[in-house]
């Protein structure tokens, strides 16, 4: 043991001298874990080597590399005093970067940078205010995309008031853009509703396009455009397919009147293979021969937005224009970072890239309910299987990162998805809504719920097969179903 430590110590010193603290750490680690006093003392030199390399990275404006080396040095628990001041410098540098992102009008970059800093246990009194400002700014943009321009401008003004005057220019530019879009929206949406009242389908389609140009997630414009196409082209469904990243499944809990409805969304494909899933026309079912899409978007007003994935294998990676991944992320991850497969073992996460499960490095892991997964340095989600009898799962984004379409989580649909009150549901809904189930049938996407409802104005009872896209409404709910990406 003594002779082997002398050789290990010599190799470790050479590695430190050559600026390779990772190599030195691996050499000394078995001796340090055994409590070898000299190995523990040499860890101070290893930590200092990490710090020196981190300082070089910081001066070269490579903050990611600097943080990585700082965290490695701190994990050795040597008490090196230089690390305390260096952490303060990196935190201050991150704060300056966040202010600059706000100055040039990039609130998403602010939210991502702050999420990384908080994960690294960095602290500054200004962080919470910056985070709240960035999130309000992003919320304002989402409101505007739905056509809620007054609320968007009010939310943006609230965010602006939290910042220093020198940062106001970017807010003012965004406010001016929102005002321009709002003016176009008001003119177009009035014409749209007038045309809808008169059922002038060509005019409806024209003005729905105009509304969508300034409010791309406006629910009525999207639904009226689909109905207009049905009226103008009754024998064709292909043009109703929407571009990737624009499909949304929406629902609305009906209030006392139609004007009082609150929009609530449902996943497109909570589906199960059941013998009674197929019904004849006139008994409540509508047969669809369209192949199932691989993914759906689900927006639940007051609950959140979800990306619904139907395939047993789901890939994660960086959001790019032509990216092949199922879950594209605006995060510091690779183009194809990891994949999650559903098989007889359960959900298996595999990756050749940086992935941690519950804080431990992992290349292949079977996920359990409550597991926290980190992709890359900071992108995190929590895995849930809330319904014991169903293999379907939910991934909850917890690090502040986003997809191209703002959602709060991902639903991995196996045989069915259940929506309702209480813990035995994949998505929680108000008590008054009861329980809805979407299931996989041999004809496509099926839905079961008690009572009567309409699919594109056609009456059904208790269950139906849903064409994609479609609009469904009853006295208690309303939703629209649209594909996201290519069909499977």
MOMOVEN-V657790 format. One record per residue. RES is the residue in one small letter. PHI is phi in radians with two decimals (* if undefined). D_LAST is the distance of its C-alpha to the last C-alpha in whole Angstrom. Layout:
[[RES | PHI | D_LAST] [RES | PHI | D_LAST]]
//
This chain:
[[x | * | 61] [x | -1.13 | 63] [x | -1.09 | 63] [x | -1.16 | 59] [x | -1.20 | 59] [x | -1.02 | 61] [x | -1.14 | 59] [x | -1.12 | 56] [x | -1.12 | 58] [x | -1.11 | 59] [x | -1.13 | 55] [x | -1.16 | 54] [x | -1.11 | 57] [x | -1.10 | 56] [x | -1.12 | 52] [x | -1.09 | 54] [x | -1.08 | 56] [x | -1.59 | 53] [x | 1.25 | 51] [x | -2.14 | 49] [x | -1.12 | 49] [x | -1.11 | 45] [x | -1.16 | 47] [x | -1.06 | 50] [x | -1.11 | 49] [x | -1.10 | 47] [x | -1.19 | 50] [x | -1.47 | 52] [x | -0.98 | 50] [x | -1.11 | 51] [x | -1.28 | 54] [x | -1.13 | 54] [x | -1.13 | 52] [x | -1.43 | 55] [x | 1.44 | 57] [x | -1.16 | 59] [x | -1.06 | 61] [x | -1.16 | 61] [x | -1.12 | 57] [x | -1.12 | 57] [x | -1.20 | 59] [x | -1.17 | 57] [x | -1.07 | 54] [x | -1.10 | 56] [x | -1.16 | 56] [x | -1.12 | 52] [x | -1.07 | 52] [x | -1.13 | 54] [x | -1.14 | 52] [x | -1.04 | 49] [x | -1.09 | 51] [x | -1.10 | 52] [x | -1.17 | 49] [x | -1.13 | 47] [x | -1.12 | 50] [x | -1.09 | 49] [x | -1.10 | 46] [x | -1.09 | 47] [x | -1.16 | 49] [x | -1.56 | 47] [x | 1.08 | 44] [x | -1.87 | 42] [x | -1.19 | 42] [x | -1.08 | 39] [x | -1.14 | 41] [x | -1.11 | 44] [x | -1.12 | 42] [x | -1.04 | 41] [x | -1.25 | 44] [x | -1.09 | 46] [x | -1.11 | 44] [x | -1.14 | 44] [x | -1.14 | 48] [x | -1.15 | 48] [x | -1.17 | 46] [x | -1.32 | 49] [x | 0.95 | 52] [x | -1.62 | 55] [x | 1.31 | 56] [x | -1.09 | 56] [x | -1.19 | 57] [x | -1.06 | 56] [x | -1.21 | 52] [x | -1.12 | 53] [x | -1.17 | 54] [x | -1.17 | 51] [x | -1.08 | 49] [x | -1.08 | 51] [x | -1.11 | 50] [x | -1.15 | 47] [x | -1.10 | 46] [x | -1.11 | 48] [x | -1.12 | 46] [x | -1.13 | 43] [x | -1.09 | 45] [x | -1.09 | 46] [x | -1.09 | 42] [x | -1.12 | 41] [x | -1.09 | 44] [x | -1.16 | 43] [x | -1.05 | 39] [x | -1.15 | 41] [x | -1.08 | 43] [x | -1.71 | 41] [x | 1.38 | 38] [x | -2.18 | 36] [x | -1.14 | 35] [x | -1.11 | 32] [x | -1.14 | 34] [x | -1.10 | 37] [x | -1.07 | 34] [x | -1.16 | 33] [x | -1.11 | 36] [x | -1.18 | 38] [x | -1.09 | 35] [x | -1.15 | 36] [x | -1.10 | 40] [x | -1.18 | 39] [x | -1.12 | 37] [x | -1.53 | 40] [x | 1.02 | 43] [x | -1.36 | 44] [x | -2.43 | 46] [x | -2.67 | 48] [x | -1.01 | 49] [x | -1.47 | 47] [x | -1.03 | 44] [x | -1.09 | 43] [x | -1.15 | 44] [x | -1.11 | 42] [x | -1.11 | 39] [x | -1.13 | 40] [x | -1.13 | 40] [x | -1.09 | 37] [x | -1.17 | 35] [x | -1.14 | 37] [x | -1.08 | 36] [x | -1.10 | 33] [x | -1.10 | 33] [x | -1.06 | 35] [x | -1.14 | 32] [x | -1.14 | 29] [x | -1.05 | 32] [x | -1.10 | 32] [x | -1.11 | 29] [x | -1.56 | 29] [x | 1.64 | 32] [x | -1.57 | 34] [x | -1.26 | 37] [x | -1.10 | 40] [x | -1.12 | 39] [x | -1.10 | 37] [x | -1.17 | 40] [x | -1.16 | 42] [x | -1.15 | 40] [x | -1.12 | 40] [x | -1.10 | 44] [x | -1.09 | 44] [x | -1.14 | 42] [x | -1.06 | 45] [x | -1.14 | 48] [x | -1.42 | 47] [x | -1.78 | 47] [x | -1.25 | 50] [x | -0.97 | 51] [x | -1.20 | 51] [x | -1.73 | 47] [x | -1.28 | 47] [x | -1.04 | 46] [x | -1.15 | 42] [x | -1.10 | 42] [x | -1.12 | 44] [x | -1.14 | 42] [x | -1.16 | 39] [x | -1.10 | 41] [x | -1.13 | 42] [x | -1.15 | 39] [x | -1.10 | 38] [x | -1.13 | 41] [x | -1.10 | 40] [x | -1.13 | 36] [x | -1.10 | 38] [x | -1.11 | 40] [x | -1.14 | 38] [x | -1.10 | 36] [x | -1.07 | 39] [x | -1.16 | 39] [x | -1.27 | 36] [x | -1.23 | 35] [x | -1.13 | 38] [x | -1.12 | 38] [x | -1.08 | 34] [x | -1.20 | 36] [x | -1.12 | 39] [x | -1.17 | 36] [x | -1.14 | 34] [x | -1.13 | 37] [x | -1.57 | 38] [x | 0.95 | 35] [x | -1.56 | 35] [x | -1.14 | 31] [x | -1.15 | 32] [x | -1.17 | 34] [x | -1.00 | 31] [x | -1.07 | 29] [x | -1.08 | 31] [x | -1.33 | 32] [x | -1.12 | 29] [x | -1.10 | 28] [x | -1.14 | 31] [x | -1.13 | 31] [x | -1.11 | 27] [x | -1.13 | 29] [x | -1.90 | 31] [x | -2.41 | 29] [x | -1.09 | 25] [x | -1.85 | 25] [x | -1.24 | 27] [x | -1.11 | 26] [x | -1.13 | 28] [x | -1.09 | 27] [x | -1.15 | 23] [x | -1.21 | 24] [x | -1.18 | 27] [x | -1.11 | 25] [x | -1.14 | 22] [x | -1.16 | 25] [x | -1.11 | 27] [x | -1.13 | 24] [x | -1.02 | 24] [x | -1.23 | 27] [x | -1.45 | 28] [x | -2.33 | 25] [x | -1.13 | 24] [x | -1.68 | 22] [x | -2.30 | 20] [x | -2.08 | 17] [x | -1.03 | 15] [x | -1.15 | 18] [x | -1.38 | 17] [x | -1.11 | 14] [x | -1.85 | 15] [x | -1.09 | 15] [x | -1.02 | 14] [x | 1.34 | 16] [x | -2.17 | 17] [x | -1.37 | 15] [x | -2.44 | 18] [x | -1.79 | 18] [x | -2.15 | 22] [x | -2.33 | 24] [x | -2.46 | 28] [x | -1.39 | 31] [x | -1.31 | 33] [x | -1.58 | 37] [x | -1.04 | 40] [x | -2.31 | 39] [x | -1.09 | 36] [x | -1.21 | 37] [x | -1.63 | 37] [x | -1.22 | 34] [x | -1.89 | 32] [x | -1.24 | 28] [x | -2.44 | 26] [x | -1.83 | 23] [x | -2.35 | 20] [x | -1.17 | 17] [x | -1.22 | 14] [x | -2.34 | 13] [x | -1.32 | 16] [x | -2.41 | 15] [x | -2.43 | 17] [x | -1.45 | 17] [x | -2.29 | 21] [x | -1.08 | 23] [x | -1.61 | 24] [x | -1.26 | 20] [x | -1.80 | 21] [x | -2.27 | 24] [x | -1.41 | 25] [x | -0.98 | 25] [x | 1.75 | 28] [x | -1.90 | 28] [x | 2.01 | 26] [x | -2.07 | 22] [x | -2.19 | 20] [x | -1.34 | 18] [x | -2.15 | 14] [x | -1.74 | 13] [x | -1.20 | 10] [x | -1.15 | 6] [x | -1.21 | 6] [x | -1.16 | 5] [x | -1.36 | 5] [x | -2.51 | 9] [x | -2.36 | 12] [x | -1.89 | 16] [x | -2.22 | 18] [x | -2.04 | 22] [x | -2.00 | 25] [x | -1.15 | 28] [x | 1.47 | 31] [x | -2.09 | 28] [x | 2.52 | 26] [x | -1.93 | 22] [x | -2.43 | 19] [x | -1.71 | 16] [x | -1.82 | 14] [x | -1.93 | 11] [x | -1.71 | 9] [x | -1.29 | 9] [x | -1.26 | 12] [x | -2.14 | 12] [x | -2.17 | 13] [x | -1.84 | 15] [x | -2.12 | 18] [x | -3.06 | 20] [x | -1.24 | 22] [x | -1.32 | 21] [x | -2.26 | 21] [x | -1.03 | 20] [x | -2.01 | 18] [x | -1.12 | 17] [x | -1.53 | 14] [x | -1.39 | 14] [x | -1.35 | 12] [x | -2.07 | 16] [x | -1.39 | 18] [x | -2.15 | 22] [x | -1.45 | 25] [x | -2.74 | 27] [x | -1.44 | 29] [x | -2.27 | 26] [x | -1.30 | 25] [x | -1.04 | 22] [x | -2.26 | 20] [x | -1.63 | 22] [x | -2.77 | 21] [x | -2.41 | 18] [x | -2.13 | 18] [x | -2.04 | 17] [x | -1.81 | 17] [x | -2.50 | 19] [x | -1.11 | 22] [x | -1.40 | 24] [x | 2.16 | 22] [x | -1.78 | 21] [x | -1.94 | 22] [x | -1.69 | 22] [x | -2.32 | 23] [x | -2.89 | 24] [x | -1.66 | 26] [x | -1.71 | 27] [x | -1.26 | 30] [x | -2.42 | 28] [x | -2.17 | 31] [x | -2.10 | 30] [x | 0.97 | 33] [x | 1.50 | 35] [x | -1.96 | 35] [x | -1.02 | 33] [x | -2.60 | 30] [x | -1.80 | 28] [x | -2.57 | 27] [x | -2.50 | 27] [x | -1.52 | 26] [x | -1.39 | 26] [x | -2.12 | 28] [x | -0.95 | 28] [x | 1.63 | 30] [x | -1.13 | 29] [x | -1.83 | 30] [x | -1.92 | 28] [x | -2.02 | 29] [x | -1.73 | 27] [x | 1.18 | 29] [x | -1.45 | 32] [x | -2.44 | 32] [x | -1.32 | 28] [x | -2.18 | 28] [x | -2.44 | 26] [x | -1.94 | 27] [x | -1.61 | 25] [x | -2.30 | 25] [x | -2.19 | 25] [x | -1.32 | 27] [x | -1.99 | 26] [x | -1.00 | 27] [x | -1.48 | 26] [x | -2.08 | 22] [x | -1.36 | 20] [x | -1.10 | 19] [x | -2.41 | 20] [x | -2.26 | 21] [x | -1.89 | 22] [x | -1.83 | 25] [x | -1.27 | 26] [x | -2.16 | 29] [x | -1.84 | 30] [x | 1.52 | 30] [x | -1.34 | 27] [x | -2.34 | 25] [x | -1.71 | 21] [x | -0.97 | 21] [x | -1.89 | 21] [x | -1.14 | 23] [x | -2.31 | 22] [x | -1.77 | 24] [x | -3.07 | 22] [x | -2.14 | 18] [x | -1.84 | 17] [x | -1.79 | 15] [x | -1.61 | 14] [x | -1.69 | 15] [x | -1.55 | 16] [x | -2.74 | 18] [x | -2.28 | 19] [x | -2.03 | 23] [x | -2.14 | 24] [x | 3.04 | 28] [x | -1.35 | 31] [x | 1.51 | 33] [x | -1.29 | 31] [x | -1.48 | 29] [x | -2.67 | 26] [x | -1.31 | 23] [x | -2.34 | 24] [x | -1.39 | 28] [x | -2.22 | 29] [x | -1.06 | 33] [x | -0.97 | 35] [x | -1.21 | 35] [x | -1.37 | 31] [x | 1.25 | 31] [x | -2.10 | 28] [x | -2.10 | 25] [x | -2.29 | 22] [x | -1.84 | 18] [x | -2.43 | 16] [x | -1.61 | 14] [x | -2.16 | 15] [x | -1.21 | 14] [x | -1.73 | 14] [x | 2.33 | 11] [x | -1.78 | 13] [x | -1.94 | 17] [x | -2.38 | 20] [x | -2.15 | 23] [x | -2.81 | 26] [x | -1.23 | 30] [x | 1.80 | 31] [x | -1.62 | 30] [x | -2.71 | 28] [x | -2.05 | 27] [x | -1.98 | 23] [x | 0.85 | 24] [x | 1.31 | 27] [x | -1.73 | 27] [x | -1.36 | 29] [x | -2.43 | 27] [x | -2.33 | 29] [x | 1.26 | 27] [x | -2.63 | 24] [x | -2.88 | 21] [x | -1.63 | 18] [x | -1.72 | 16] [x | -1.23 | 15] [x | -2.13 | 13] [x | -1.53 | 15] [x | -2.82 | 18] [x | -2.17 | 21] [x | -2.15 | 23] [x | -2.59 | 27] [x | -2.50 | 30] [x | -1.21 | 33] [x | -2.01 | 32] [x | -2.69 | 28] [x | -2.63 | 26] [x | -2.65 | 23] [x | -2.09 | 20] [x | -2.05 | 16] [x | -2.46 | 14] [x | -1.34 | 11] [x | -2.20 | 11] [x | 1.51 | 9] [x | -1.23 | 7] [x | -1.45 | 4] [x | -1.58 | 0]]
//
